Amino acid sequence: MKRKIGTQLEDEVYQELKVAAAQQRRAISELIEVAISDYLKRKKRRPGHRTGLKRFLDSPAFKLTDDDFRQTIEADFYDQ
């Protein structure tokens, strides 16, 4: 069963939503439902779950010497 809701959006967001719906030949309500559903699925992840980016950013820094860094930056990988 579908339920009617009311909400307010900034004009710019609404205009972009209208354009996206028209380009995809879908109803605005369908795009909103998909967006909310995707958001809720991401929120249902088990507590404490960290994304790959979060794990990477939380990991200890690389132990890279200045010389190693310079060699890596100066290497031309297209010639390898």
URWO-V577207 format. One record per pair of residues at least 6 apart in sequence whose ideal C-beta (glycine too) atoms are under 6 Angstrom apart, sorted by the first residue. I is the first residue (numbers start at 1). J is the second residue. D is the distance in Angstrom with one decimal. If there is no record, write none. Layout:
I & J & D
I & J & D
This chain:
17 & 28 & 5.8
21 & 28 & 4.7
21 & 31 & 5.4
